[in-house]
């Protein structure tokens, strides 16, 4: 049973209120307690952008990224568009279509009262697909007190229309008996469709003997005095705050002087000012009334545990969650004798008349001064709190969902295991006929199979005798039969375009069957962007949807065979080529291309089982097409039509069988500069693709100017050594996917910030690898353009990433410190982690081309001891000091080579001139700026030791590589080098060439005594890739 929990009731301002907290807590509990056979998805509206990160963070306790589905609707908030009937209607239609596209069995809405002031859409109809509807009912307070809440005619009409929706629902979940009775009395809900599932407090609200010190720190941070009486909640009139303030002011001065009144909860400034004036008018000094704005759950729990008394004076509550939270924390609680609270608190002595401030004052004073009365309040709170738990509420909700479904299906839950094979007349293709006969026979062993054709007796005669259980169905009967199938397979081996396929397949789980071993042309056709045109133009089904790559204009276009494949490819979550050789299937499988499952002839059963296990995600374009037909407008509105097109396009992401890991190779895909960073990219990508394809669909991607990210398919083919012509195309992102910024793209990433934000809203995770902060922390070593780009890129990471994974603990600490001084607005803190790099060059897809003059260099290294420096020649790398040191050594008669492997960087013209001059005059100075990785390994092996003189690094890869080759290391004394070397290197702090020369001599003398291999175990790139995946897949 697939259930979508529509959580728009927790988005926007409700996130800070009890409704939002209730919705999210119940959602997590339902997910945690769902029995086998239940698929629980959380749903969010991307048009309500605020708090989405906070909500995802809250849901992450139980929901994976891919289990949070999202949709978009045209904006319709009244502050921008007034009371726009067209926009509201369009939002409702498109939400109906989007949700129908997920094919739920039941949709539960967390609240029906949203959408008046924001972009929430609370009216849901199953007009594009059958599903049951359920909603939470909190209270009927506006209907009970219309003179207070329904004075605005427009809002009154909105509210009453929402109350009528409850009559249409299949199920209503009330948060209390009181709320349930109000649903019957004021919303005309039939009692048999009503279930009381109650509420609960989260686990953070509990007694905690060990929280004393931390609670005191929280209270000090909030500026709360040592002794206080507390209220928490909203500030509308029914909350009765004036009575509480008057009652607190009326206490005896000898009692009141020791206490302060703390009011916690988000409060509008005008109401705060009015309450402050009222407190002064009844004799309470401003220092005796403290207002606290929104606080976290952890802070609220500390407030509950620290207060002397909690008071909830409301005239009316649907449940009274703050009172339950306070009781769960062991706090004495007084509550008004009013609907909702009476059911929760039970004990009459713990209640008071909400209109009698004198009686309330006496009870507060008694609770603060009488130990026996206070103990009674605490005991009552403990007893009542034990009655409620989210586990209990969730199980009641799940039982209600199941009962509603069984009732709707006549008491029986019907599971279909029927598949349809759609075929037209074959040409005389014996191979295709043989493959189809084999596939149908294997399917018949596990499914009820219908083979569909325009005239089965004629069209299917070439298939020969089929299993007795297989039904032959006429196309006309198939189209009229409303039966749903587990999935449908459509054969493309036909003699004519079959436009009729699209009329039935648009809303069904679909597998395309190709009959050619050479699938390149078919793949290229299917990779084209998908188009759909009706009353308005809708192009594409992904982020790049509004980019014009081509268009279908009307039904006639479907008669074109290529166009048919394009459309059908967009509908198909999997494509099964039949008749491939094992060798061909293996080569194609290495590419891990979208939607394709390349299987050799004879292994169809495995494919079938795997495909059924992942439930062939349903696409739901039929609902989108029907939505276009449904839309009507009172007046032309080009902006609204654009918004509709954008929403519909982004509402149909292709849900893939596996989550994608989108690995950014933007620079490596263009050119391999053989830098340290690109060595990392090659190594990590290689092992991700070869060893972890069972966990993710590993896809290299690359930025294309300002045109978004594309699959780097051409690069992938080169990288894997596969000879296949596959063009790059825009990336399709689905919930649960991870974007990994592995390549350093500080020069282009800012062009795609909107794309990063968009995919995060879709439910993907954005992770960047941070190699260093050197341009930010040591700008003197870099050109201004590099410093500006680095600063811009890091700020983008702070704004738009979910996680930053640094290549060392030192860089992670630097990033945390740097970010603490940067003003960036985000809902939840950036997660900052680190992971170890590998050292085995041979495993990093090394460049292996021969290098001219290489043998001559190696011969020189064999003549005398050699010291190796590896890295780009930049001002910070310390080459200037190293040259000075070795000049001094050579003057002293020390016979040693200095070998420098690295390309020229920036701001080094003077140094390069000096280097070239010295190299021409001193044969013991060897500079190689075009070394391949294979040659570098030979140089490592031939060298006596490695000098790492850099004044700043993010990691220090040469240290790891040197130790992996068993070579001693002399490194500048930097924190990151201490971390990387782990006490297996020698260090220097010299700042002059002469002193560095002394350090080198002393170090070289120790070479024979350094047992390097015994003291160091390098991390392999395979282990590094696994560690990175563990860090980001959380």
WOMO-V15966 format. One record per pair of residues at least 12 apart in sequence whose ideal C-beta (glycine too) atoms are under 6 Angstrom apart, sorted by sequence separation. I is the first residue (numbers start at 0). GAP is how many residues later the second one is. If there is no record, write none. Layout:
BEGIN
I & GAP
I & GAP
END
This chain:
BEGIN
75 & 12
322 & 12
698 & 12
699 & 12
774 & 12
885 & 12
914 & 12
945 & 12
9 & 13
73 & 13
230 & 13
247 & 13
584 & 13
667 & 13
712 & 13
8 & 14
9 & 14
179 & 14
336 & 14
584 & 14
713 & 14
775 & 14
970 & 14
972 & 14
26 & 15
75 & 15
584 & 15
699 & 15
712 & 15
774 & 15
775 & 15
6 & 16
73 & 16
179 & 16
309 & 16
333 & 16
334 & 16
337 & 16
455 & 16
699 & 16
815 & 16
945 & 16
968 & 16
969 & 16
970 & 16
972 & 16
41 & 17
73 & 17
141 & 17
171 & 17
710 & 17
814 & 17
985 & 17
72 & 18
335 & 18
581 & 18
709 & 18
710 & 18
176 & 19
271 & 19
450 & 19
532 & 19
709 & 19
319 & 20
487 & 20
528 & 20
530 & 20
532 & 20
574 & 20
579 & 20
709 & 20
710 & 20
811 & 20
955 & 20
41 & 21
72 & 21
165 & 21
166 & 21
171 & 21
309 & 21
318 & 21
319 & 21
322 & 21
448 & 21
449 & 21
450 & 21
451 & 21
453 & 21
530 & 21
573 & 21
574 & 21
575 & 21
797 & 21
945 & 21
955 & 21
958 & 21
962 & 21
4 & 22
72 & 22
170 & 22
171 & 22
172 & 22
173 & 22
303 & 22
313 & 22
315 & 22
317 & 22
486 & 22
487 & 22
488 & 22
489 & 22
490 & 22
491 & 22
492 & 22
578 & 22
662 & 22
707 & 22
708 & 22
811 & 22
944 & 22
958 & 22
111 & 23
165 & 23
308 & 23
309 & 23
310 & 23
311 & 23
312 & 23
314 & 23
315 & 23
316 & 23
443 & 23
449 & 23
451 & 23
573 & 23
944 & 23
945 & 23
946 & 23
947 & 23
948 & 23
952 & 23
45 & 24
106 & 24
162 & 24
172 & 24
174 & 24
304 & 24
316 & 24
319 & 24
488 & 24
623 & 24
955 & 24
46 & 25
303 & 25
443 & 25
478 & 25
798 & 25
808 & 25
939 & 25
40 & 26
41 & 26
42 & 26
43 & 26
45 & 26
46 & 26
94 & 26
104 & 26
105 & 26
106 & 26
107 & 26
108 & 26
109 & 26
436 & 26
439 & 26
440 & 26
443 & 26
451 & 26
732 & 26
797 & 26
803 & 26
807 & 26
902 & 26
70 & 27
103 & 27
265 & 27
303 & 27
349 & 27
736 & 27
737 & 27
738 & 27
739 & 27
740 & 27
741 & 27
896 & 27
897 & 27
898 & 27
899 & 27
900 & 27
40 & 28
46 & 28
99 & 28
259 & 28
260 & 28
261 & 28
262 & 28
263 & 28
265 & 28
418 & 28
734 & 28
740 & 28
802 & 28
803 & 28
804 & 28
805 & 28
91 & 29
95 & 29
99 & 29
333 & 29
432 & 29
540 & 29
732 & 29
767 & 29
872 & 29
31 & 30
90 & 30
228 & 30
259 & 30
349 & 30
416 & 30
417 & 30
418 & 30
419 & 30
420 & 30
421 & 30
422 & 30
700 & 30
804 & 30
806 & 30
871 & 30
900 & 30
30 & 31
91 & 31
95 & 31
96 & 31
226 & 31
732 & 31
863 & 31
864 & 31
865 & 31
866 & 31
867 & 31
868 & 31
869 & 31
870 & 31
871 & 31
872 & 31
873 & 31
879 & 31
983 & 31
30 & 32
95 & 32
226 & 32
227 & 32
228 & 32
229 & 32
230 & 32
231 & 32
232 & 32
234 & 32
419 & 32
797 & 32
872 & 32
874 & 32
983 & 32
27 & 33
68 & 33
231 & 33
248 & 33
346 & 33
668 & 33
767 & 33
863 & 33
865 & 33
871 & 33
969 & 33
23 & 34
27 & 34
134 & 34
227 & 34
244 & 34
248 & 34
424 & 34
769 & 34
6 & 35
136 & 35
224 & 35
248 & 35
331 & 35
660 & 35
664 & 35
765 & 35
872 & 35
900 & 35
11 & 36
14 & 36
132 & 36
234 & 36
245 & 36
425 & 36
529 & 36
665 & 36
765 & 36
766 & 36
767 & 36
768 & 36
769 & 36
770 & 36
0 & 37
1 & 37
2 & 37
3 & 37
4 & 37
5 & 37
6 & 37
7 & 37
10 & 37
132 & 37
133 & 37
135 & 37
136 & 37
137 & 37
524 & 37
658 & 37
659 & 37
660 & 37
661 & 37
662 & 37
663 & 37
664 & 37
665 & 37
764 & 37
11 & 38
131 & 38
223 & 38
345 & 38
527 & 38
616 & 38
3 & 39
314 & 39
525 & 39
657 & 39
659 & 39
661 & 39
771 & 39
967 & 39
138 & 40
524 & 40
529 & 40
76 & 41
312 & 41
769 & 41
772 & 41
76 & 42
115 & 42
136 & 42
139 & 42
331 & 42
746 & 42
749 & 42
967 & 42
138 & 43
142 & 43
525 & 43
572 & 43
613 & 43
668 & 43
745 & 43
752 & 43
756 & 43
74 & 44
572 & 44
745 & 44
748 & 44
755 & 44
967 & 44
331 & 45
702 & 45
705 & 45
769 & 45
772 & 45
136 & 46
139 & 46
331 & 46
668 & 46
749 & 46
965 & 46
664 & 47
707 & 47
745 & 47
748 & 47
752 & 47
965 & 47
72 & 48
332 & 48
570 & 48
112 & 49
702 & 49
111 & 50
570 & 50
111 & 53
962 & 53
326 & 54
963 & 54
511 & 56
326 & 57
327 & 57
308 & 58
326 & 58
518 & 58
959 & 58
498 & 59
307 & 60
498 & 60
511 & 60
431 & 61
509 & 61
680 & 61
496 & 62
509 & 62
516 & 62
680 & 62
510 & 63
511 & 63
512 & 63
513 & 63
514 & 63
516 & 63
943 & 63
496 & 64
419 & 65
501 & 65
510 & 65
418 & 66
243 & 67
417 & 67
418 & 67
425 & 67
496 & 67
516 & 67
676 & 67
881 & 67
417 & 68
418 & 68
419 & 68
420 & 68
421 & 68
422 & 68
426 & 68
880 & 68
243 & 69
416 & 69
856 & 69
47 & 70
242 & 70
415 & 70
423 & 70
424 & 70
47 & 71
877 & 71
46 & 72
47 & 72
877 & 72
239 & 73
876 & 73
877 & 73
239 & 74
423 & 74
238 & 75
239 & 75
667 & 75
867 & 75
875 & 75
237 & 76
666 & 76
875 & 76
229 & 77
237 & 77
658 & 77
659 & 77
660 & 77
661 & 77
662 & 77
663 & 77
665 & 77
865 & 77
237 & 78
653 & 78
655 & 78
658 & 78
663 & 78
664 & 78
865 & 78
866 & 78
867 & 78
868 & 78
227 & 79
654 & 79
662 & 79
663 & 79
665 & 79
864 & 79
228 & 80
229 & 80
230 & 80
866 & 80
217 & 81
226 & 81
652 & 81
850 & 81
853 & 81
860 & 81
431 & 83
848 & 83
217 & 84
847 & 84
850 & 84
857 & 84
846 & 85
846 & 86
847 & 86
22 & 87
214 & 87
218 & 87
845 & 87
845 & 88
869 & 88
147 & 89
232 & 89
214 & 90
231 & 90
214 & 91
18 & 92
840 & 92
203 & 93
534 & 93
533 & 94
676 & 94
780 & 94
780 & 95
204 & 96
840 & 96
203 & 97
3 & 100
5 & 101
8 & 101
1 & 102
8 & 102
1 & 103
2 & 103
3 & 103
4 & 103
5 & 103
6 & 103
0 & 104
544 & 104
8 & 105
535 & 105
591 & 105
887 & 105
7 & 106
11 & 106
887 & 106
508 & 107
537 & 107
884 & 108
888 & 108
508 & 109
535 & 109
539 & 109
883 & 109
887 & 109
246 & 110
250 & 110
254 & 110
537 & 110
245 & 111
249 & 111
537 & 111
540 & 111
884 & 111
7 & 112
880 & 112
884 & 112
246 & 113
506 & 113
239 & 114
242 & 114
246 & 114
250 & 114
505 & 115
506 & 115
880 & 115
505 & 116
836 & 118
198 & 120
204 & 120
838 & 121
198 & 122
205 & 122
838 & 122
200 & 123
204 & 123
206 & 123
782 & 123
200 & 124
204 & 124
838 & 125
200 & 127
486 & 129
589 & 130
589 & 132
586 & 135
178 & 139
174 & 143
175 & 143
434 & 143
810 & 143
174 & 144
434 & 144
806 & 147
807 & 147
430 & 148
806 & 148
682 & 155
685 & 159
177 & 161
682 & 161
177 & 162
441 & 162
681 & 162
441 & 163
681 & 163
175 & 164
543 & 164
177 & 165
438 & 165
542 & 165
678 & 165
809 & 165
176 & 166
809 & 166
175 & 167
807 & 168
809 & 169
808 & 170
807 & 171
673 & 173
777 & 174
140 & 175
24 & 177
843 & 177
773 & 178
842 & 178
138 & 179
838 & 179
137 & 180
839 & 180
837 & 181
839 & 181
771 & 182
837 & 182
770 & 183
835 & 183
837 & 183
543 & 186
837 & 186
836 & 187
199 & 188
541 & 188
835 & 188
199 & 189
197 & 190
199 & 190
541 & 190
834 & 192
199 & 193
834 & 193
197 & 195
196 & 196
834 & 196
832 & 198
196 & 199
196 & 200
526 & 202
194 & 205
519 & 205
542 & 212
542 & 215
172 & 224
804 & 226
170 & 229
170 & 233
169 & 234
15 & 250
766 & 265
131 & 272
131 & 276
15 & 278
675 & 281
737 & 294
105 & 295
17 & 303
686 & 334
686 & 335
687 & 337
691 & 337
682 & 338
686 & 338
683 & 341
32 & 358
28 & 361
32 & 361
32 & 362
29 & 364
24 & 365
28 & 365
29 & 367
127 & 495
127 & 498
102 & 515
100 & 519
100 & 522
99 & 523
96 & 526
96 & 527
96 & 530
93 & 533
92 & 534
92 & 537
92 & 538
85 & 547
85 & 548
93 & 553
97 & 553
89 & 554
73 & 569
73 & 570
73 & 573
72 & 574
71 & 575
71 & 578
71 & 579
70 & 580
65 & 593
67 & 667
65 & 669
64 & 670
65 & 670
64 & 671
69 & 692
69 & 693
67 & 695
64 & 698
64 & 700
45 & 715
56 & 771
53 & 773
52 & 774
52 & 775
END
